[in-house]
């Protein structure tokens, strides 16, 4: 199998590239839910996060959640204050 440049890519490397794409999709979905987080829709977001954890790697999602919360704690913008209040 050849990539776009025409070079052979071993199966092990192809698997890593595919995993990177899936990880990016998982992180994008997670950020979307976290950005919509509000007191009124907390239960809906929790159910959506449970679905993400069933679908994607727990390590990737846990790392992304940790980074998102730490970033919110360390930045001083209005969104961070809102997220911390939830």
N, C-alpha and C positions, 0 to 999 in steps of 0.2 A: 504494500500500500504506500502511496506517495502523498506527501503533503503539498501545499500550494507551490513551494519552491521546486518541487520535483525530487526532493531527497527522500530516501527511505527513513521512516520513523519506526523504531522497534516497538512491538506491542506494549512493553512496559512503559515506555514514554508516552504512547498514545493514551494509555489508561490514566496517567498522571494529568495529561492535558485535559481529558474529559472530566476528571474529578475537579479540576480547577474551575471549569465552566459551571459545574453543578454547585460548587461552593459559592461562586459569585452570585448565582441565582438565589441560593438560600439566604445569603447576607442581604441581598436587595429586598427580598420578601420580608425578612426580619425587620430591616430598617423601615420599610413601609408601614408595618404594623406598629412599631414603636413610635413612629412619628404621629400616628393617629390616636395614640393612647390618651384616654381621658377617663375621668371617674365614671361617667355615664356608660362607656362602652368597655369597661375593664373586663367583664366576663366574656364578651365576644372576642376580644384580643387574646385572652388566655386560651380560649378554645382554638383559635387560629395558631397560636404558638405551639400548642400540643400537636396539632396537625403537622407543623413544620418539623417538630422533633421526631415524629413518626416517619417523615419522608426523607429528611436529610441527616447528615452526620451530627451526632450530639456534640462532638468536640468542636466542630466548626461553629455551630449555633451558640454553644456556651461561651466560646471565646469572643464571638461577635457581641453577645449580650453584655459580657463583662466590659469590653471596650466601649460600647455605647453608653453604659451607665457611668463608667469612669470619666468619659469625655463630658457627659452631662454634669457631673459633679465638679469638674475642673474648669469648665467654661462659665462665663458670667452672663450669658444672654438670657432673654426672657423665656425661651423654650426650655432651657435647663431648669429654671425655677418651677415652671409648670410641671415638668416631668418629675421632679423631686417631690412635688406636693402630692402626686398620685401615689 
